Amino acid sequence: MTQPVREAALKPAAAEFYPFLPARMWTTAAHLAELVARYRGICAEAADRANRVLSDADFMFRGGRDTRIDWAHASSG
């Protein structure tokens, strides 16, 4: 069974911070992360899980799986 693709959309309230993205347009989170990283002058692959390219404050997410690590609840093995 295939996993649904993680999608993201820019929140209208954050549109002024990302003038190159239309608000409320759903697309793959990976593609948006690449666009935002390029705009910021960083490599999307270089951003680690604790320093996400797409923030919850600025973007809405749906589908797929949230791969971020919750460090407050992660076990130390």
mmCIF file of the N, C-alpha and C atoms, coordinates in Angstrom:
data_MODEL
# 
_entry.id   MODEL 
# 
loop_
_atom_site.group_PDB 
_atom_site.id 
_atom_site.type_symbol 
_atom_site.label_atom_id 
_atom_site.label_alt_id 
_atom_site.label_comp_id 
_atom_site.label_asym_id 
_atom_site.label_entity_id 
_atom_site.label_seq_id 
_atom_site.pdbx_PDB_ins_code 
_atom_site.Cartn_x 
_atom_site.Cartn_y 
_atom_site.Cartn_z 
_atom_site.occupancy 
_atom_site.B_iso_or_equiv 
_atom_site.pdbx_formal_charge 
_atom_site.auth_seq_id 
_atom_site.auth_comp_id 
_atom_site.auth_asym_id 
_atom_site.auth_atom_id 
_atom_site.pdbx_PDB_model_num 
ATOM 1   N N  . MET A 1 1  ? 0.846  -1.179 0.000  1.00 0.00 ? 1  MET A N  1 
ATOM 2   C CA . MET A 1 1  ? 0.000  0.000  0.000  1.00 0.00 ? 1  MET A CA 1 
ATOM 3   C C  . MET A 1 1  ? 0.893  1.244  0.000  1.00 0.00 ? 1  MET A C  1 
ATOM 4   N N  . THR A 1 2  ? 0.615  2.163  -0.896 1.00 0.00 ? 2  THR A N  1 
ATOM 5   C CA . THR A 1 2  ? 1.433  3.367  -0.981 1.00 0.00 ? 2  THR A CA 1 
ATOM 6   C C  . THR A 1 2  ? 0.942  4.422  -0.006 1.00 0.00 ? 2  THR A C  1 
ATOM 7   N N  . GLN A 1 3  ? 1.880  5.166  0.517  1.00 0.00 ? 3  GLN A N  1 
ATOM 8   C CA . GLN A 1 3  ? 1.564  6.238  1.466  1.00 0.00 ? 3  GLN A CA 1 
ATOM 9   C C  . GLN A 1 3  ? 1.192  7.494  0.688  1.00 0.00 ? 3  GLN A C  1 
ATOM 10  N N  . PRO A 1 4  ? 0.152  8.214  1.140  1.00 0.00 ? 4  PRO A N  1 
ATOM 11  C CA . PRO A 1 4  ? -0.185 9.461  0.465  1.00 0.00 ? 4  PRO A CA 1 
ATOM 12  C C  . PRO A 1 4  ? 0.979  10.454 0.563  1.00 0.00 ? 4  PRO A C  1 
ATOM 13  N N  . VAL A 1 5  ? 1.087  11.302 -0.432 1.00 0.00 ? 5  VAL A N  1 
ATOM 14  C CA . VAL A 1 5  ? 2.154  12.295 -0.469 1.00 0.00 ? 5  VAL A CA 1 
ATOM 15  C C  . VAL A 1 5  ? 1.848  13.409 0.520  1.00 0.00 ? 5  VAL A C  1 
ATOM 16  N N  . ARG A 1 6  ? 2.860  13.842 1.251  1.00 0.00 ? 6  ARG A N  1 
ATOM 17  C CA . ARG A 1 6  ? 2.717  14.966 2.185  1.00 0.00 ? 6  ARG A CA 1 
ATOM 18  C C  . ARG A 1 6  ? 2.576  16.245 1.367  1.00 0.00 ? 6  ARG A C  1 
ATOM 19  N N  . GLU A 1 7  ? 1.538  17.018 1.645  1.00 0.00 ? 7  GLU A N  1 
ATOM 20  C CA . GLU A 1 7  ? 1.307  18.274 0.940  1.00 0.00 ? 7  GLU A CA 1 
ATOM 21  C C  . GLU A 1 7  ? 1.374  19.441 1.915  1.00 0.00 ? 7  GLU A C  1 
ATOM 22  N N  . ALA A 1 8  ? 1.659  20.612 1.361  1.00 0.00 ? 8  ALA A N  1 
ATOM 23  C CA . ALA A 1 8  ? 1.710  21.827 2.164  1.00 0.00 ? 8  ALA A CA 1 
ATOM 24  C C  . ALA A 1 8  ? 1.132  22.978 1.357  1.00 0.00 ? 8  ALA A C  1 
ATOM 25  N N  . ALA A 1 9  ? 0.637  23.976 2.079  1.00 0.00 ? 9  ALA A N  1 
ATOM 26  C CA . ALA A 1 9  ? 0.122  25.198 1.456  1.00 0.00 ? 9  ALA A CA 1 
ATOM 27  C C  . ALA A 1 9  ? 0.486  26.373 2.356  1.00 0.00 ? 9  ALA A C  1 
ATOM 28  N N  . LEU A 1 10 ? 0.819  27.478 1.740  1.00 0.00 ? 10 LEU A N  1 
ATOM 29  C CA . LEU A 1 10 ? 1.162  28.688 2.473  1.00 0.00 ? 10 LEU A CA 1 
ATOM 30  C C  . LEU A 1 10 ? -0.090 29.284 3.105  1.00 0.00 ? 10 LEU A C  1 
ATOM 31  N N  . LYS A 1 11 ? 0.000  29.639 4.372  1.00 0.00 ? 11 LYS A N  1 
ATOM 32  C CA . LYS A 1 11 ? -1.114 30.299 5.045  1.00 0.00 ? 11 LYS A CA 1 
ATOM 33  C C  . LYS A 1 11 ? -1.208 31.740 4.539  1.00 0.00 ? 11 LYS A C  1 
ATOM 34  N N  . PRO A 1 12 ? -2.415 32.239 4.296  1.00 0.00 ? 12 PRO A N  1 
ATOM 35  C CA . PRO A 1 12 ? -2.572 33.612 3.810  1.00 0.00 ? 12 PRO A CA 1 
ATOM 36  C C  . PRO A 1 12 ? -1.884 34.654 4.701  1.00 0.00 ? 12 PRO A C  1 
ATOM 37  N N  . ALA A 1 13 ? -1.896 34.444 6.002  1.00 0.00 ? 13 ALA A N  1 
ATOM 38  C CA . ALA A 1 13 ? -1.292 35.398 6.934  1.00 0.00 ? 13 ALA A CA 1 
ATOM 39  C C  . ALA A 1 13 ? 0.227  35.501 6.759  1.00 0.00 ? 13 ALA A C  1 
ATOM 40  N N  . ALA A 1 14 ? 0.855  34.496 6.140  1.00 0.00 ? 14 ALA A N  1 
ATOM 41  C CA . ALA A 1 14 ? 2.306  34.488 5.959  1.00 0.00 ? 14 ALA A CA 1 
ATOM 42  C C  . ALA A 1 14 ? 2.720  34.846 4.531  1.00 0.00 ? 14 ALA A C  1 
ATOM 43  N N  . ALA A 1 15 ? 1.758  35.195 3.691  1.00 0.00 ? 15 ALA A N  1 
ATOM 44  C CA . ALA A 1 15 ? 2.047  35.449 2.274  1.00 0.00 ? 15 ALA A CA 1 
ATOM 45  C C  . ALA A 1 15 ? 3.086  36.555 2.065  1.00 0.00 ? 15 ALA A C  1 
ATOM 46  N N  . GLU A 1 16 ? 3.120  37.547 2.914  1.00 0.00 ? 16 GLU A N  1 
ATOM 47  C CA . GLU A 1 16 ? 4.082  38.640 2.744  1.00 0.00 ? 16 GLU A CA 1 
ATOM 48  C C  . GLU A 1 16 ? 5.529  38.166 2.907  1.00 0.00 ? 16 GLU A C  1 
ATOM 49  N N  . PHE A 1 17 ? 5.750  37.062 3.625  1.00 0.00 ? 17 PHE A N  1 
ATOM 50  C CA . PHE A 1 17 ? 7.097  36.537 3.830  1.00 0.00 ? 17 PHE A CA 1 
ATOM 51  C C  . PHE A 1 17 ? 7.583  35.677 2.661  1.00 0.00 ? 17 PHE A C  1 
ATOM 52  N N  . TYR A 1 18 ? 6.645  35.245 1.820  1.00 0.00 ? 18 TYR A N  1 
ATOM 53  C CA . TYR A 1 18 ? 6.960  34.377 0.688  1.00 0.00 ? 18 TYR A CA 1 
ATOM 54  C C  . TYR A 1 18 ? 6.282  34.921 -0.569 1.00 0.00 ? 18 TYR A C  1 
ATOM 55  N N  . PRO A 1 19 ? 6.743  36.055 -1.094 1.00 0.00 ? 19 PRO A N  1 
ATOM 56  C CA . PRO A 1 19 ? 6.055  36.700 -2.226 1.00 0.00 ? 19 PRO A CA 1 
ATOM 57  C C  . PRO A 1 19 ? 6.064  35.872 -3.517 1.00 0.00 ? 19 PRO A C  1 
ATOM 58  N N  . PHE A 1 20 ? 6.872  34.857 -3.574 1.00 0.00 ? 20 PHE A N  1 
ATOM 59  C CA . PHE A 1 20 ? 6.986  34.006 -4.759 1.00 0.00 ? 20 PHE A CA 1 
ATOM 60  C C  . PHE A 1 20 ? 6.038  32.812 -4.721 1.00 0.00 ? 20 PHE A C  1 
ATOM 61  N N  . LEU A 1 21 ? 5.274  32.656 -3.621 1.00 0.00 ? 21 LEU A N  1 
ATOM 62  C CA . LEU A 1 21 ? 4.347  31.523 -3.488 1.00 0.00 ? 21 LEU A CA 1 
ATOM 63  C C  . LEU A 1 21 ? 2.902  32.020 -3.389 1.00 0.00 ? 21 LEU A C  1 
ATOM 64  N N  . PRO A 1 22 ? 1.989  31.367 -4.100 1.00 0.00 ? 22 PRO A N  1 
ATOM 65  C CA . PRO A 1 22 ? 0.576  31.705 -3.914 1.00 0.00 ? 22 PRO A CA 1 
ATOM 66  C C  . PRO A 1 22 ? 0.052  31.087 -2.615 1.00 0.00 ? 22 PRO A C  1 
ATOM 67  N N  . ALA A 1 23 ? -0.747 31.825 -1.879 1.00 0.00 ? 23 ALA A N  1 
ATOM 68  C CA . ALA A 1 23 ? -1.335 31.311 -0.641 1.00 0.00 ? 23 ALA A CA 1 
ATOM 69  C C  . ALA A 1 23 ? -2.424 30.291 -0.960 1.00 0.00 ? 23 ALA A C  1 
ATOM 70  N N  . ARG A 1 24 ? -2.589 29.322 -0.078 1.00 0.00 ? 24 ARG A N  1 
ATOM 71  C CA . ARG A 1 24 ? -3.635 28.292 -0.138 1.00 0.00 ? 24 ARG A CA 1 
ATOM 72  C C  . ARG A 1 24 ? -3.528 27.333 -1.314 1.00 0.00 ? 24 ARG A C  1 
ATOM 73  N N  . MET A 1 25 ? -2.427 27.317 -2.050 1.00 0.00 ? 25 MET A N  1 
ATOM 74  C CA . MET A 1 25 ? -2.271 26.376 -3.162 1.00 0.00 ? 25 MET A CA 1 
ATOM 75  C C  . MET A 1 25 ? -1.535 25.134 -2.656 1.00 0.00 ? 25 MET A C  1 
ATOM 76  N N  . TRP A 1 26 ? -2.236 23.997 -2.621 1.00 0.00 ? 26 TRP A N  1 
ATOM 77  C CA . TRP A 1 26 ? -1.650 22.763 -2.120 1.00 0.00 ? 26 TRP A CA 1 
ATOM 78  C C  . TRP A 1 26 ? -0.703 22.167 -3.164 1.00 0.00 ? 26 TRP A C  1 
ATOM 79  N N  . THR A 1 27 ? 0.477  21.801 -2.727 1.00 0.00 ? 27 THR A N  1 
ATOM 80  C CA . THR A 1 27 ? 1.455  21.111 -3.567 1.00 0.00 ? 27 THR A CA 1 
ATOM 81  C C  . THR A 1 27 ? 2.309  20.228 -2.663 1.00 0.00 ? 27 THR A C  1 
ATOM 82  N N  . THR A 1 28 ? 3.171  19.425 -3.240 1.00 0.00 ? 28 THR A N  1 
ATOM 83  C CA . THR A 1 28 ? 3.959  18.532 -2.394 1.00 0.00 ? 28 THR A CA 1 
ATOM 84  C C  . THR A 1 28 ? 4.849  19.348 -1.461 1.00 0.00 ? 28 THR A C  1 
ATOM 85  N N  . ALA A 1 29 ? 4.942  18.897 -0.219 1.00 0.00 ? 29 ALA A N  1 
ATOM 86  C CA . ALA A 1 29 ? 5.762  19.586 0.770  1.00 0.00 ? 29 ALA A CA 1 
ATOM 87  C C  . ALA A 1 29 ? 7.231  19.600 0.340  1.00 0.00 ? 29 ALA A C  1 
ATOM 88  N N  . ALA A 1 30 ? 7.675  18.531 -0.299 1.00 0.00 ? 30 ALA A N  1 
ATOM 89  C CA . ALA A 1 30 ? 9.070  18.470 -0.759 1.00 0.00 ? 30 ALA A CA 1 
ATOM 90  C C  . ALA A 1 30 ? 9.358  19.560 -1.788 1.00 0.00 ? 30 ALA A C  1 
ATOM 91  N N  . HIS A 1 31 ? 8.426  19.790 -2.700 1.00 0.00 ? 31 HIS A N  1 
ATOM 92  C CA . HIS A 1 31 ? 8.614  20.828 -3.716 1.00 0.00 ? 31 HIS A CA 1 
ATOM 93  C C  . HIS A 1 31 ? 8.621  22.216 -3.081 1.00 0.00 ? 31 HIS A C  1 
ATOM 94  N N  . LEU A 1 32 ? 7.698  22.461 -2.164 1.00 0.00 ? 32 LEU A N  1 
ATOM 95  C CA . LEU A 1 32 ? 7.665  23.763 -1.485 1.00 0.00 ? 32 LEU A CA 1 
ATOM 96  C C  . LEU A 1 32 ? 8.932  23.976 -0.668 1.00 0.00 ? 32 LEU A C  1 
ATOM 97  N N  . ALA A 1 33 ? 9.401  22.940 0.004  1.00 0.00 ? 33 ALA A N  1 
ATOM 98  C CA . ALA A 1 33 ? 10.632 23.061 0.790  1.00 0.00 ? 33 ALA A CA 1 
ATOM 99  C C  . ALA A 1 33 ? 11.814 23.424 -0.102 1.00 0.00 ? 33 ALA A C  1 
ATOM 100 N N  . GLU A 1 34 ? 11.871 22.822 -1.281 1.00 0.00 ? 34 GLU A N  1 
ATOM 101 C CA . GLU A 1 34 ? 12.938 23.136 -2.222 1.00 0.00 ? 34 GLU A CA 1 
ATOM 102 C C  . GLU A 1 34 ? 12.864 24.594 -2.674 1.00 0.00 ? 34 GLU A C  1 
ATOM 103 N N  . LEU A 1 35 ? 11.663 25.090 -2.990 1.00 0.00 ? 35 LEU A N  1 
ATOM 104 C CA . LEU A 1 35 ? 11.489 26.473 -3.415 1.00 0.00 ? 35 LEU A CA 1 
ATOM 105 C C  . LEU A 1 35 ? 11.870 27.460 -2.311 1.00 0.00 ? 35 LEU A C  1 
ATOM 106 N N  . VAL A 1 36 ? 11.416 27.186 -1.089 1.00 0.00 ? 36 VAL A N  1 
ATOM 107 C CA . VAL A 1 36 ? 11.706 28.070 0.038  1.00 0.00 ? 36 VAL A CA 1 
ATOM 108 C C  . VAL A 1 36 ? 13.200 28.053 0.356  1.00 0.00 ? 36 VAL A C  1 
ATOM 109 N N  . ALA A 1 37 ? 13.800 26.878 0.333  1.00 0.00 ? 37 ALA A N  1 
ATOM 110 C CA . ALA A 1 37 ? 15.239 26.775 0.602  1.00 0.00 ? 37 ALA A CA 1 
ATOM 111 C C  . ALA A 1 37 ? 16.031 27.541 -0.450 1.00 0.00 ? 37 ALA A C  1 
ATOM 112 N N  . ARG A 1 38 ? 15.654 27.403 -1.696 1.00 0.00 ? 38 ARG A N  1 
ATOM 113 C CA . ARG A 1 38 ? 16.351 28.118 -2.773 1.00 0.00 ? 38 ARG A CA 1 
ATOM 114 C C  . ARG A 1 38 ? 16.209 29.622 -2.582 1.00 0.00 ? 38 ARG A C  1 
ATOM 115 N N  . TYR A 1 39 ? 15.025 30.077 -2.197 1.00 0.00 ? 39 TYR A N  1 
ATOM 116 C CA . TYR A 1 39 ? 14.770 31.500 -1.953 1.00 0.00 ? 39 TYR A CA 1 
ATOM 117 C C  . TYR A 1 39 ? 15.659 32.011 -0.811 1.00 0.00 ? 39 TYR A C  1 
ATOM 118 N N  . ARG A 1 40 ? 15.845 31.178 0.209  1.00 0.00 ? 40 ARG A N  1 
ATOM 119 C CA . ARG A 1 40 ? 16.675 31.553 1.362  1.00 0.00 ? 40 ARG A CA 1 
ATOM 120 C C  . ARG A 1 40 ? 18.167 31.343 1.110  1.00 0.00 ? 40 ARG A C  1 
ATOM 121 N N  . GLY A 1 41 ? 18.497 30.713 -0.008 1.00 0.00 ? 41 GLY A N  1 
ATOM 122 C CA . GLY A 1 41 ? 19.898 30.484 -0.336 1.00 0.00 ? 41 GLY A CA 1 
ATOM 123 C C  . GLY A 1 41 ? 20.525 29.324 0.400  1.00 0.00 ? 41 GLY A C  1 
ATOM 124 N N  . ILE A 1 42 ? 19.697 28.327 0.771  1.00 0.00 ? 42 ILE A N  1 
ATOM 125 C CA . ILE A 1 42 ? 20.228 27.138 1.438  1.00 0.00 ? 42 ILE A CA 1 
ATOM 126 C C  . ILE A 1 42 ? 19.840 25.903 0.650  1.00 0.00 ? 42 ILE A C  1 
ATOM 127 N N  . CYS A 1 43 ? 20.519 24.834 0.899  1.00 0.00 ? 43 CYS A N  1 
ATOM 128 C CA . CYS A 1 43 ? 20.201 23.561 0.276  1.00 0.00 ? 43 CYS A CA 1 
ATOM 129 C C  . CYS A 1 43 ? 19.111 22.888 1.101  1.00 0.00 ? 43 CYS A C  1 
ATOM 130 N N  . ALA A 1 44 ? 18.011 22.501 0.474  1.00 0.00 ? 44 ALA A N  1 
ATOM 131 C CA . ALA A 1 44 ? 16.899 21.871 1.197  1.00 0.00 ? 44 ALA A CA 1 
ATOM 132 C C  . ALA A 1 44 ? 17.350 20.599 1.890  1.00 0.00 ? 44 ALA A C  1 
ATOM 133 N N  . GLU A 1 45 ? 18.273 19.858 1.287  1.00 0.00 ? 45 GLU A N  1 
ATOM 134 C CA . GLU A 1 45 ? 18.753 18.616 1.891  1.00 0.00 ? 45 GLU A CA 1 
ATOM 135 C C  . GLU A 1 45 ? 19.615 18.887 3.121  1.00 0.00 ? 45 GLU A C  1 
ATOM 136 N N  . ALA A 1 46 ? 20.187 20.093 3.219  1.00 0.00 ? 46 ALA A N  1 
ATOM 137 C CA . ALA A 1 46 ? 21.044 20.429 4.357  1.00 0.00 ? 46 ALA A CA 1 
ATOM 138 C C  . ALA A 1 46 ? 20.239 20.770 5.605  1.00 0.00 ? 46 ALA A C  1 
ATOM 139 N N  . ALA A 1 47 ? 18.980 21.126 5.428  1.00 0.00 ? 47 ALA A N  1 
ATOM 140 C CA . ALA A 1 47 ? 18.145 21.465 6.586  1.00 0.00 ? 47 ALA A CA 1 
ATOM 141 C C  . ALA A 1 47 ? 17.846 20.180 7.354  1.00 0.00 ? 47 ALA A C  1 
ATOM 142 N N  . ASP A 1 48 ? 18.174 20.158 8.637  1.00 0.00 ? 48 ASP A N  1 
ATOM 143 C CA . ASP A 1 48 ? 17.927 18.953 9.421  1.00 0.00 ? 48 ASP A CA 1 
ATOM 144 C C  . ASP A 1 48 ? 16.507 18.955 9.968  1.00 0.00 ? 48 ASP A C  1 
ATOM 145 N N  . ARG A 1 49 ? 16.131 17.884 10.599 1.00 0.00 ? 49 ARG A N  1 
ATOM 146 C CA . ARG A 1 49 ? 14.756 17.731 11.084 1.00 0.00 ? 49 ARG A CA 1 
ATOM 147 C C  . ARG A 1 49 ? 14.411 18.714 12.188 1.00 0.00 ? 49 ARG A C  1 
ATOM 148 N N  . ALA A 1 50 ? 15.390 19.203 12.930 1.00 0.00 ? 50 ALA A N  1 
ATOM 149 C CA . ALA A 1 50 ? 15.122 20.158 14.000 1.00 0.00 ? 50 ALA A CA 1 
ATOM 150 C C  . ALA A 1 50 ? 15.026 21.588 13.459 1.00 0.00 ? 50 ALA A C  1 
ATOM 151 N N  . ASN A 1 51 ? 15.471 21.792 12.231 1.00 0.00 ? 51 ASN A N  1 
ATOM 152 C CA . ASN A 1 51 ? 15.465 23.126 11.629 1.00 0.00 ? 51 ASN A CA 1 
ATOM 153 C C  . ASN A 1 51 ? 14.736 23.029 10.296 1.00 0.00 ? 51 ASN A C  1 
ATOM 154 N N  . ARG A 1 52 ? 13.432 22.874 10.360 1.00 0.00 ? 52 ARG A N  1 
ATOM 155 C CA . ARG A 1 52 ? 12.619 22.642 9.171  1.00 0.00 ? 52 ARG A CA 1 
ATOM 156 C C  . ARG A 1 52 ? 12.586 23.845 8.250  1.00 0.00 ? 52 ARG A C  1 
ATOM 157 N N  . VAL A 1 53 ? 12.510 23.589 6.965  1.00 0.00 ? 53 VAL A N  1 
ATOM 158 C CA . VAL A 1 53 ? 12.397 24.653 5.973  1.00 0.00 ? 53 VAL A CA 1 
ATOM 159 C C  . VAL A 1 53 ? 10.991 25.249 6.018  1.00 0.00 ? 53 VAL A C  1 
ATOM 160 N N  . LEU A 1 54 ? 9.974  24.406 6.150  1.00 0.00 ? 54 LEU A N  1 
ATOM 161 C CA . LEU A 1 54 ? 8.579  24.863 6.194  1.00 0.00 ? 54 LEU A CA 1 
ATOM 162 C C  . LEU A 1 54 ? 8.084  24.840 7.643  1.00 0.00 ? 54 LEU A C  1 
ATOM 163 N N  . SER A 1 55 ? 7.761  26.000 8.171  1.00 0.00 ? 55 SER A N  1 
ATOM 164 C CA . SER A 1 55 ? 7.325  26.068 9.569  1.00 0.00 ? 55 SER A CA 1 
ATOM 165 C C  . SER A 1 55 ? 5.815  25.891 9.692  1.00 0.00 ? 55 SER A C  1 
ATOM 166 N N  . ASP A 1 56 ? 5.397  25.352 10.823 1.00 0.00 ? 56 ASP A N  1 
ATOM 167 C CA . ASP A 1 56 ? 3.968  25.211 11.107 1.00 0.00 ? 56 ASP A CA 1 
ATOM 168 C C  . ASP A 1 56 ? 3.289  26.579 11.207 1.00 0.00 ? 56 ASP A C  1 
ATOM 169 N N  . ALA A 1 57 ? 4.041  27.592 11.581 1.00 0.00 ? 57 ALA A N  1 
ATOM 170 C CA . ALA A 1 57 ? 3.472  28.930 11.713 1.00 0.00 ? 57 ALA A CA 1 
ATOM 171 C C  . ALA A 1 57 ? 3.081  29.517 10.357 1.00 0.00 ? 57 ALA A C  1 
ATOM 172 N N  . ASP A 1 58 ? 3.807  29.123 9.306  1.00 0.00 ? 58 ASP A N  1 
ATOM 173 C CA . ASP A 1 58 ? 3.587  29.713 7.989  1.00 0.00 ? 58 ASP A CA 1 
ATOM 174 C C  . ASP A 1 58 ? 2.889  28.799 6.986  1.00 0.00 ? 58 ASP A C  1 
ATOM 175 N N  . PHE A 1 59 ? 2.876  27.496 7.248  1.00 0.00 ? 59 PHE A N  1 
ATOM 176 C CA . PHE A 1 59 ? 2.336  26.533 6.285  1.00 0.00 ? 59 PHE A CA 1 
ATOM 177 C C  . PHE A 1 59 ? 1.338  25.587 6.926  1.00 0.00 ? 59 PHE A C  1 
ATOM 178 N N  . MET A 1 60 ? 0.365  25.146 6.126  1.00 0.00 ? 60 MET A N  1 
ATOM 179 C CA . MET A 1 60 ? -0.601 24.112 6.518  1.00 0.00 ? 60 MET A CA 1 
ATOM 180 C C  . MET A 1 60 ? -0.137 22.807 5.875  1.00 0.00 ? 60 MET A C  1 
ATOM 181 N N  . PHE A 1 61 ? -0.399 21.686 6.518  1.00 0.00 ? 61 PHE A N  1 
ATOM 182 C CA . PHE A 1 61 ? 0.029  20.390 6.000  1.00 0.00 ? 61 PHE A CA 1 
ATOM 183 C C  . PHE A 1 61 ? -1.134 19.412 5.981  1.00 0.00 ? 61 PHE A C  1 
ATOM 184 N N  . ARG A 1 62 ? -1.069 18.459 5.029  1.00 0.00 ? 62 ARG A N  1 
ATOM 185 C CA . ARG A 1 62 ? -2.071 17.396 4.974  1.00 0.00 ? 62 ARG A CA 1 
ATOM 186 C C  . ARG A 1 62 ? -1.455 16.181 4.294  1.00 0.00 ? 62 ARG A C  1 
ATOM 187 N N  . GLY A 1 63 ? -2.052 15.031 4.569  1.00 0.00 ? 63 GLY A N  1 
ATOM 188 C CA . GLY A 1 63 ? -1.619 13.786 3.938  1.00 0.00 ? 63 GLY A CA 1 
ATOM 189 C C  . GLY A 1 63 ? -0.241 13.339 4.373  1.00 0.00 ? 63 GLY A C  1 
ATOM 190 N N  . GLY A 1 64 ? 0.177  12.225 3.835  1.00 0.00 ? 64 GLY A N  1 
ATOM 191 C CA . GLY A 1 64 ? 1.511  11.717 4.122  1.00 0.00 ? 64 GLY A CA 1 
ATOM 192 C C  . GLY A 1 64 ? 1.762  11.530 5.592  1.00 0.00 ? 64 GLY A C  1 
ATOM 193 N N  . ARG A 1 65 ? 3.015  11.583 5.942  1.00 0.00 ? 65 ARG A N  1 
ATOM 194 C CA . ARG A 1 65 ? 3.425  11.357 7.317  1.00 0.00 ? 65 ARG A CA 1 
ATOM 195 C C  . ARG A 1 65 ? 4.338  12.494 7.744  1.00 0.00 ? 65 ARG A C  1 
ATOM 196 N N  . ASP A 1 66 ? 4.099  13.033 8.924  1.00 0.00 ? 66 ASP A N  1 
ATOM 197 C CA . ASP A 1 66 ? 4.953  14.079 9.479  1.00 0.00 ? 66 ASP A CA 1 
ATOM 198 C C  . ASP A 1 66 ? 6.219  13.397 9.977  1.00 0.00 ? 66 ASP A C  1 
ATOM 199 N N  . THR A 1 67 ? 7.346  13.700 9.367  1.00 0.00 ? 67 THR A N  1 
ATOM 200 C CA . THR A 1 67 ? 8.595  13.020 9.708  1.00 0.00 ? 67 THR A CA 1 
ATOM 201 C C  . THR A 1 67 ? 9.436  13.785 10.714 1.00 0.00 ? 67 THR A C  1 
ATOM 202 N N  . ARG A 1 68 ? 8.897  14.876 11.242 1.00 0.00 ? 68 ARG A N  1 
ATOM 203 C CA . ARG A 1 68 ? 9.658  15.629 12.238 1.00 0.00 ? 68 ARG A CA 1 
ATOM 204 C C  . ARG A 1 68 ? 9.784  14.834 13.523 1.00 0.00 ? 68 ARG A C  1 
ATOM 205 N N  . ILE A 1 69 ? 10.862 15.056 14.215 1.00 0.00 ? 69 ILE A N  1 
ATOM 206 C CA . ILE A 1 69 ? 11.113 14.391 15.492 1.00 0.00 ? 69 ILE A CA 1 
ATOM 207 C C  . ILE A 1 69 ? 10.646 15.303 16.618 1.00 0.00 ? 69 ILE A C  1 
ATOM 208 N N  . ASP A 1 70 ? 9.848  14.766 17.517 1.00 0.00 ? 70 ASP A N  1 
ATOM 209 C CA . ASP A 1 70 ? 9.438  15.504 18.707 1.00 0.00 ? 70 ASP A CA 1 
ATOM 210 C C  . ASP A 1 70 ? 10.489 15.216 19.771 1.00 0.00 ? 70 ASP A C  1 
ATOM 211 N N  . TRP A 1 71 ? 11.489 16.065 19.877 1.00 0.00 ? 71 TRP A N  1 
ATOM 212 C CA . TRP A 1 71 ? 12.623 15.817 20.774 1.00 0.00 ? 71 TRP A CA 1 
ATOM 213 C C  . TRP A 1 71 ? 12.188 15.768 22.238 1.00 0.00 ? 71 TRP A C  1 
ATOM 214 N N  . ALA A 1 72 ? 11.112 16.433 22.584 1.00 0.00 ? 72 ALA A N  1 
ATOM 215 C CA . ALA A 1 72 ? 10.658 16.417 23.977 1.00 0.00 ? 72 ALA A CA 1 
ATOM 216 C C  . ALA A 1 72 ? 10.140 15.035 24.375 1.00 0.00 ? 72 ALA A C  1 
ATOM 217 N N  . HIS A 1 73 ? 9.667  14.258 23.391 1.00 0.00 ? 73 HIS A N  1 
ATOM 218 C CA . HIS A 1 73 ? 9.099  12.942 23.693 1.00 0.00 ? 73 HIS A CA 1 
ATOM 219 C C  . HIS A 1 73 ? 9.900  11.788 23.092 1.00 0.00 ? 73 HIS A C  1 
ATOM 220 N N  . ALA A 1 74 ? 11.038 12.080 22.481 1.00 0.00 ? 74 ALA A N  1 
ATOM 221 C CA . ALA A 1 74 ? 11.863 11.022 21.891 1.00 0.00 ? 74 ALA A CA 1 
ATOM 222 C C  . ALA A 1 74 ? 12.571 10.260 22.993 1.00 0.00 ? 74 ALA A C  1 
ATOM 223 N N  . SER A 1 75 ? 12.625 8.948  22.837 1.00 0.00 ? 75 SER A N  1 
ATOM 224 C CA . SER A 1 75 ? 13.326 8.142  23.842 1.00 0.00 ? 75 SER A CA 1 
ATOM 225 C C  . SER A 1 75 ? 14.813 8.119  23.535 1.00 0.00 ? 75 SER A C  1 
ATOM 226 N N  . SER A 1 76 ? 15.611 7.932  24.545 1.00 0.00 ? 76 SER A N  1 
ATOM 227 C CA . SER A 1 76 ? 17.060 7.938  24.356 1.00 0.00 ? 76 SER A CA 1 
ATOM 228 C C  . SER A 1 76 ? 17.607 6.536  24.192 1.00 0.00 ? 76 SER A C  1 
ATOM 229 N N  . GLY A 1 77 ? 16.774 5.596  23.876 1.00 0.00 ? 77 GLY A N  1 
ATOM 230 C CA . GLY A 1 77 ? 17.216 4.267  23.529 1.00 0.00 ? 77 GLY A CA 1 
ATOM 231 C C  . GLY A 1 77 ? 17.230 3.381  24.686 1.00 0.00 ? 77 GLY A C  1 
# 
